[in-house]
Amino acid sequence: MLIRWHPIDCDSLWNKVWKLKVLPKVHNLLWGALSHCLITLSQLHIKHVPMQKTCPMCNLVDETEFHVLVSCPFAAQCCQRR
């Protein structure tokens, strides 16, 4: 599932992201996720790389940026262990 923002909202979103008081690597991760630049199985499938695009951790849905970072049960377990 690709989530797209209205162009007017993009500047506001990016301003909020860059103003977050987080480590630079977190900014980089957020930028990659919001720009659809993270290497996921769905992105590889779009580029015609012959791979199964189902998430290897849960085998429930396609591996997208949103799934890997938010909706995957494995990701939720990792956040809970923190």
DSSP file (Angstrom, degrees, kcal/mol; ACC not computed):
  #  RESIDUE AA STRUCTURE BP1 BP2  ACC     N-H-->O    O-->H-N    N-H-->O    O-->H-N    TCO  KAPPA ALPHA  PHI   PSI    X-CA   Y-CA   Z-CA
    1    1 A M              0   0    0      0, 0.0     2,-0.5     0, 0.0    65,-0.3   0.000 360.0 360.0 360.0 120.1    0.0    0.0    0.0
    2    2 A L        -     0   0    0     63,-0.1     2,-0.6    62,-0.1    62,-0.0  -0.805 360.0-153.1 -93.4 131.8    1.5    3.3   -1.1
    3    3 A I        -     0   0    0     -2,-0.5     2,-0.4    31,-0.0    63,-0.0  -0.920  14.1-171.1-105.8 123.0    0.6    6.3    1.0
    4    4 A R        -     0   0    0     -2,-0.6     2,-0.3     0, 0.0    30,-0.0  -0.907   9.0-147.5-115.4 142.4    0.7    9.6   -0.9
    5    5 A W        -     0   0    0     -2,-0.4     5,-0.1     1,-0.0    -2,-0.0  -0.763  29.3-100.4-104.8 153.1    0.4   13.1    0.6
    6    6 A H    >>  -     0   0    0     -2,-0.3     3,-1.1     1,-0.1     4,-1.0  -0.490  36.9-118.4 -65.5 139.2   -1.1   16.1   -1.1
    7    7 A P  H 3> S+     0   0    0      0, 0.0     4,-0.8     0, 0.0     3,-0.4   0.817 113.6  56.7 -54.1 -33.9    1.7   18.3   -2.4
    8    8 A I  H 3> S+     0   0    0      1,-0.2     4,-0.7     2,-0.2     3,-0.3   0.871 106.6  50.2 -65.3 -35.2    0.7   21.2   -0.1
    9    9 A D  H <> S+     0   0    0     -3,-1.1     4,-2.6     1,-0.2    -1,-0.2   0.696  93.8  76.5 -75.4 -19.0    1.1   18.9    2.9
   10   10 A C  H  X S+     0   0    0     -4,-1.0     4,-3.0    -3,-0.4     5,-0.3   0.917  92.5  49.2 -61.9 -45.9    4.6   17.7    1.9
   11   11 A D  H  X S+     0   0    0     -4,-0.8     4,-2.4    -3,-0.3    -1,-0.2   0.922 113.4  47.6 -60.9 -42.7    6.4   20.9    3.0
   12   12 A S  H  X S+     0   0    0     -4,-0.7     4,-2.0     2,-0.2    -1,-0.2   0.911 112.9  49.1 -63.3 -42.8    4.7   20.8    6.3
   13   13 A L  H  X S+     0   0    0     -4,-2.6     4,-2.5     2,-0.2    -2,-0.2   0.943 112.2  46.8 -62.5 -48.9    5.5   17.1    6.7
   14   14 A W  H  X S+     0   0    0     -4,-3.0     4,-2.7     1,-0.2     5,-0.2   0.889 110.0  53.9 -63.7 -38.6    9.1   17.5    5.9
   15   15 A N  H  X S+     0   0    0     -4,-2.4     4,-1.4    -5,-0.3    -1,-0.2   0.918 110.9  46.6 -60.1 -42.1    9.5   20.5    8.2
   16   16 A K  H  X S+     0   0    0     -4,-2.0     4,-0.6     2,-0.2    -2,-0.2   0.908 112.3  50.3 -66.1 -41.6    8.1   18.5   11.0
   17   17 A V  H >< S+     0   0    0     -4,-2.5     3,-1.1     1,-0.2    -2,-0.2   0.939 112.2  45.7 -62.4 -47.9   10.4   15.5   10.2
   18   18 A W  H 3< S+     0   0    0     -4,-2.7    -1,-0.2     1,-0.2    -2,-0.2   0.740 109.1  56.4 -72.2 -21.1   13.5   17.6   10.1
   19   19 A K  H 3< S+     0   0    0     -4,-1.4    -1,-0.2    -5,-0.2    -2,-0.2   0.568  80.2 114.6 -85.1  -8.2   12.7   19.5   13.3
   20   20 A L  S << S-     0   0    0     -3,-1.1     2,-1.6    -4,-0.6     7,-0.1  -0.358  73.2-126.6 -61.6 139.8   12.4   16.2   15.3
   21   21 A K        +     0   0    0     -2,-0.0     2,-0.3     0, 0.0    -1,-0.1  -0.619  66.9 119.7 -89.3  77.6   15.0   15.9   18.0
   22   22 A V  S    S-     0   0    0     -2,-1.6     5,-0.0    -4,-0.1     0, 0.0  -0.840  71.1 -76.8-133.7 169.2   16.3   12.5   16.9
   23   23 A L    >>  -     0   0    0     -2,-0.3     4,-1.7     1,-0.1     3,-1.2  -0.320  44.6-112.9 -64.1 150.9   19.6   11.0   15.8
   24   24 A P  H 3> S+     0   0    0      0, 0.0     4,-2.4     0, 0.0     5,-0.1   0.844 117.4  59.5 -54.9 -34.7   20.6   11.8   12.2
   25   25 A K  H 3> S+     0   0    0      1,-0.2     4,-2.0     2,-0.2     5,-0.1   0.813 103.1  52.2 -67.3 -26.9   20.2    8.1   11.3
   26   26 A V  H <> S+     0   0    0     -3,-1.2     4,-2.7     2,-0.2    -1,-0.2   0.898 108.4  50.4 -72.5 -41.0   16.5    8.3   12.4
   27   27 A H  H  X S+     0   0    0     -4,-1.7     4,-2.8     1,-0.2    -2,-0.2   0.924 111.2  50.0 -57.3 -43.5   16.0   11.3   10.1
   28   28 A N  H  X S+     0   0    0     -4,-2.4     4,-2.5     2,-0.2    -2,-0.2   0.907 110.7  48.4 -63.0 -42.9   17.6    9.2    7.3
   29   29 A L  H  X S+     0   0    0     -4,-2.0     4,-2.6     2,-0.2    -1,-0.2   0.928 113.0  47.7 -63.4 -45.8   15.3    6.3    8.0
   30   30 A L  H  X S+     0   0    0     -4,-2.7     4,-2.9     2,-0.2     5,-0.3   0.918 111.6  50.6 -61.8 -43.7   12.2    8.5    8.0
   31   31 A W  H  X S+     0   0    0     -4,-2.8     4,-1.8    -5,-0.2    -2,-0.2   0.935 111.9  47.8 -59.5 -46.1   13.3   10.2    4.8
   32   32 A G  H  <>S+     0   0    0     -4,-2.5     5,-3.0     1,-0.2     6,-1.0   0.905 114.3  45.9 -62.3 -42.1   13.8    6.8    3.1
   33   33 A A  H ><5S+     0   0    0     -4,-2.6     3,-1.0     1,-0.2    -2,-0.2   0.932 115.4  44.9 -67.2 -46.0   10.5    5.5    4.3
   34   34 A L  H 3<5S+     0   0    0     -4,-2.9    -1,-0.2     1,-0.2    -2,-0.2   0.751 115.7  47.9 -71.9 -23.2    8.5    8.6    3.3
   35   35 A S  T 3<5S-     0   0    0     -4,-1.8    -1,-0.2    -5,-0.3    -2,-0.2   0.412 109.6-121.5 -93.8   0.7   10.3    8.9   -0.1
   36   36 A H  T < 5S+     0   0    0     -3,-1.0    -3,-0.2    -4,-0.3    -4,-0.1   0.887  77.1 125.1  57.8  40.9    9.7    5.2   -0.8
   37   37 A C      < +     0   0    0     -5,-3.0    -4,-0.2    -6,-0.2     2,-0.2   0.424  32.1 109.7-108.2  -2.5   13.5    4.7   -1.1
   38   38 A L  S    S-     0   0    0     -6,-1.0     2,-1.0     1,-0.1     5,-0.1  -0.512  77.7-113.8 -73.2 143.1   14.0    1.9    1.4
   39   39 A I        +     0   0    0     -2,-0.2     2,-0.3     4,-0.1    -1,-0.1  -0.681  53.1 156.8 -81.0 107.1   14.9   -1.4   -0.2
   40   40 A T     >  -     0   0    0     -2,-1.0     4,-2.4     1,-0.1     5,-0.2  -0.795  57.1-105.7-121.6 167.6   11.9   -3.6    0.5
   41   41 A L  H  > S+     0   0    0     -2,-0.3     4,-2.2     1,-0.2    10,-0.1   0.861 122.1  53.9 -63.9 -34.2   10.7   -6.7   -1.3
   42   42 A S  H  > S+     0   0    0     21,-2.0     4,-2.0    11,-0.2    -1,-0.2   0.900 108.5  49.1 -65.7 -39.9    7.9   -4.7   -2.8
   43   43 A Q  H  > S+     0   0    0     20,-0.3     4,-1.5     2,-0.2    -2,-0.2   0.904 111.2  49.5 -65.9 -40.2   10.4   -2.2   -4.2
   44   44 A L  H  <>S+     0   0    0     -4,-2.4     5,-2.6     1,-0.2    -2,-0.2   0.894 109.0  52.9 -64.1 -38.6   12.5   -4.9   -5.6
   45   45 A H  H ><5S+     0   0    0     -4,-2.2     3,-1.6     1,-0.2    -2,-0.2   0.892 106.0  53.4 -62.8 -40.5    9.4   -6.5   -7.3
   46   46 A I  H 3<5S+     0   0    0     -4,-2.0    -1,-0.2     1,-0.3    -2,-0.2   0.850 106.4  53.2 -61.6 -34.2    8.6   -3.1   -8.9
   47   47 A K  T 3<5S-     0   0    0     -4,-1.5    -1,-0.3    -5,-0.1    -2,-0.2   0.286 122.9-109.0 -85.5  10.7   12.2   -3.0  -10.3
   48   48 A H  T < 5 +     0   0    0     -3,-1.6    -3,-0.2     1,-0.3    -2,-0.1   0.771  64.0 155.0  67.8  29.9   11.5   -6.5  -11.8
   49   49 A V      < -     0   0    0     -5,-2.6     2,-1.9    -6,-0.1    -1,-0.3  -0.799  51.1-121.4 -83.8 123.1   13.8   -8.4   -9.4
   50   50 A P        +     0   0    0      0, 0.0     2,-0.3     0, 0.0    -5,-0.1  -0.439  66.0 124.0 -73.4  85.4   12.5  -11.9   -9.4
   51   51 A M        -     0   0    0     -2,-1.9     2,-0.3   -10,-0.1    -3,-0.1  -0.966  68.6-103.5-138.3 153.8   11.7  -12.3   -5.7
   52   52 A Q        -     0   0    0     -2,-0.3    -7,-0.0     1,-0.1   -10,-0.0  -0.627  28.2-154.1 -72.5 135.5    8.7  -13.2   -3.6
   53   53 A K        +     0   0    0     -2,-0.3    10,-3.2     2,-0.1   -11,-0.2   0.383  54.6 115.7 -98.8   6.1    7.4   -9.9   -2.1
   54   54 A T  B    S-A   62   0A   0      8,-0.3     8,-0.3     1,-0.1    -2,-0.1  -0.525  81.4 -96.4 -73.6 140.4    5.7  -11.4    1.0
   55   55 A C     >  -     0   0    0      6,-3.0     4,-2.2    -2,-0.2     3,-0.1  -0.362  28.4-150.5 -57.8 124.0    7.2  -10.3    4.3
   56   56 A P  T  4 S+     0   0    0      0, 0.0    -1,-0.2     0, 0.0    -2,-0.1   0.670  91.3  57.2 -73.6 -14.9    9.7  -13.1    5.4
   57   57 A M  T  4 S+     0   0    0      1,-0.1    -2,-0.1     0, 0.0    -3,-0.0   0.859 128.5   7.5 -84.0 -36.2    9.1  -12.3    9.0
   58   58 A C  T  4 S-     0   0    0      3,-0.2    -1,-0.1    -3,-0.1    -3,-0.0   0.606  78.8-145.1-120.3 -18.8    5.3  -12.8    9.2
   59   59 A N     <  +     0   0    0     -4,-2.2     3,-0.1     2,-0.2    -5,-0.1   0.806  69.7 108.6  54.7  32.5    4.4  -14.2    5.8
   60   60 A L  S    S-     0   0    0      1,-0.3     2,-0.3    -5,-0.1    -1,-0.1   0.842  78.8  -4.0-103.4 -46.9    1.1  -12.3    5.9
   61   61 A V  S    S-     0   0    0      1,-0.1    -6,-3.0    -6,-0.1    -1,-0.3  -0.823  88.9 -63.7-140.5 175.8    1.3   -9.4    3.4
   62   62 A D  B     -A   54   0A   0     -8,-0.3     2,-1.0    -2,-0.3    -8,-0.3  -0.349  54.3-110.9 -64.4 145.1    3.7   -7.8    1.0
   63   63 A E        +     0   0    0    -10,-3.2   -21,-2.0     4,-0.1   -20,-0.3  -0.699  53.9 156.6 -82.7 104.3    6.8   -6.2    2.5
   64   64 A T     >  -     0   0    0     -2,-1.0     4,-2.7   -23,-0.1     5,-0.2  -0.691  57.8 -99.3-116.7 172.9    6.4   -2.5    2.1
   65   65 A E  H  > S+     0   0    0     -2,-0.2     4,-2.3     1,-0.2     5,-0.3   0.940 124.7  48.0 -58.2 -47.0    7.9    0.4    4.1
   66   66 A F  H  >>S+     0   0    0    -65,-0.3     4,-2.5     1,-0.2     5,-1.4   0.914 112.8  48.2 -61.5 -43.7    4.8    0.8    6.1
   67   67 A H  I  4>S+     0   0    0      3,-0.2     5,-2.4     1,-0.2    -1,-0.2   0.944 112.5  47.4 -63.3 -47.7    4.6   -2.9    6.8
   68   68 A V  I  <5S+     0   0    0     -4,-2.7    -1,-0.2     1,-0.2    -2,-0.2   0.892 123.1  32.7 -61.8 -40.7    8.2   -3.2    7.9
   69   69 A L  I  <5S+     0   0    0     -4,-2.3    -1,-0.2    -5,-0.2    -2,-0.2   0.715 136.8   6.9 -91.6 -21.5    8.1   -0.2   10.2
   70   70 A V  I  <5S+     0   0    0     -4,-2.5    -3,-0.2    -5,-0.3    -2,-0.1   0.738 123.4  36.6-128.2 -54.5    4.6   -0.2   11.5
   71   71 A S  I   <S+     0   0    0     -5,-1.4    -4,-0.2     4,-0.1    -3,-0.2   0.590  79.3 106.6 -95.6 -10.2    2.2   -3.0   10.8
   72   72 A C     >< -     0   0    0     -5,-2.4     4,-2.2    -6,-0.3     3,-0.2  -0.517  65.8-139.4 -69.3 129.4    4.3   -6.2   10.8
   73   73 A P  H  > S+     0   0    0      0, 0.0     4,-2.2     0, 0.0    -1,-0.2   0.852 104.8  55.9 -56.6 -33.9    3.7   -8.2   14.0
   74   74 A F  H  > S+     0   0    0      2,-0.2     4,-2.1     1,-0.2     5,-0.1   0.912 106.4  49.3 -64.7 -42.3    7.5   -8.9   14.2
   75   75 A A  H  > S+     0   0    0     -3,-0.2     4,-2.2     1,-0.2    -1,-0.2   0.902 109.7  52.1 -62.8 -40.5    8.1   -5.1   14.2
   76   76 A A  H  X S+     0   0    0     -4,-2.2     4,-2.0     1,-0.2    -2,-0.2   0.908 108.8  50.3 -62.6 -41.5    5.5   -4.6   16.9
   77   77 A Q  H  X S+     0   0    0     -4,-2.2     4,-1.7     1,-0.2    -1,-0.2   0.896 108.9  52.2 -63.2 -39.5    7.2   -7.3   19.1
   78   78 A C  H  X S+     0   0    0     -4,-2.1     4,-0.6     1,-0.2    -1,-0.2   0.905 110.0  48.2 -63.6 -40.8   10.6   -5.6   18.6
   79   79 A C  H >< S+     0   0    0     -4,-2.2     3,-0.6     1,-0.2    -1,-0.2   0.863 109.6  53.2 -67.8 -35.3    9.2   -2.3   19.8
   80   80 A Q  H 3< S+     0   0    0     -4,-2.0    -1,-0.2     1,-0.2    -2,-0.2   0.826 102.3  58.4 -69.3 -31.6    7.6   -3.9   22.8
   81   81 A R  H 3<        0   0    0     -4,-1.7    -1,-0.2     1,-0.3    -2,-0.2   0.706 360.0 360.0 -71.0 -19.1   10.9   -5.5   23.9
   82   82 A R    <<        0   0    0     -4,-0.6    -1,-0.3    -3,-0.6    -2,-0.1   0.492 360.0 360.0 -65.1 360.0   12.4   -2.0   24.1
